[in-house]
Amino acid sequence: MNEFITVEVLGTFAGITAATCVLTEVIKRYISIDPKWIALAVAGLLCFGRALIFTGDFSAGGIFMTTVNWLVVTGSSIGLFEGAVKKFENKFSNPK
């Protein structure tokens, strides 16, 4: 395994959600806007980029499903951060 992110990994729900969460965390350190908007933009780029460039699906159904997947991935990456990462950071930054 020489590659961390591949097109096959981005084809899975867990892979694209993890990539969105990681990229959002990196970008939010350089841009001072709400991370939820960053996650929305990153998920859109990843979902539409993969669907339109790699699969070449330009049909109305393909675009609709990509839009649905985009919103689900955005919500999941935000939930992943709020549910797991933020609690982990709080636990180790504020020891009792």
N, C-alpha and C positions, 0 to 999 in steps of 0.2 A: 504494500500500500504506500505509494509514493505521493499521492495527491489527497488533499483533505476535502476539497470541494470539487465535485465533478457534476456533469449534467445529470447523471443518474441519481446522485445524491439530491440535487435540486428538484428532481422529479418526485421525490417522496415528501409527504407532509411534514415529517419531523425534520428533514434536511432543510427545506426552504424556511421553515419556522425558526430553526436554530440560526441559519444564515442571516435572516432578517433581524433577529435579536442581537446577534454579535455585531453586525454592521451598524445597527442603530446605536449601540453602546459606543462604538468608535466615533461615529459622526457627531453624536451629541456633545462630545468633548470639544469640538471645534465650532459648532454652530449653536447659538444660544436661543433656540426655540423649543417648544414643547416636544419632548421625545415621541409623543404619540403621533405627531404630524410627520416626524422623521420616519417612524416605523411604517406609516401609511405610504410614504413615498418610496421607501426601500422595498417594501413588499410589492408595490405596483411595478417597480422596475424589474424585480426578479420574476414575478409571475408573468407579466406580459412579455418580458424578454425571452423567457424560456418557451412560452407558448407560441409566440409569433415567430421567433427566430429559429429555434431548434426544431419545433414540430411543424412549423409552417401552416398552422391552422388559422386561416383567415375567414372562416365561415361565421355566420351570426351566432350559431350555437357555441362555437369554440370561444368566441369573444365573450359571450354571456357567461360561460362556465369559468373562464379565466377571471372575470370580474368578481364572480361569487367566491372563487378560490382566493383572490386578492384580499377580499374583506375578511374571510375566515383566517387567513394567515396573519393579517394585521392584528386581529383580535387575539389570536393565539400567542403571538409574540409579545404583545402587551401583557397578556395574562401570565405568560411565562416569567416575564420580568417582575411583575407585581407580586406573583405568588411564590416564586422560588428565589430569584436573585436578590430582590429587595429584603426579604426576610433574612437571607444568609448574610447580606451586608450589615444589616442592623444588629444581628446576633454578635458579629465579631467586632463591630465598631463601637458598640455600647455594652461591654461586658458588665455583668452585675456582680 
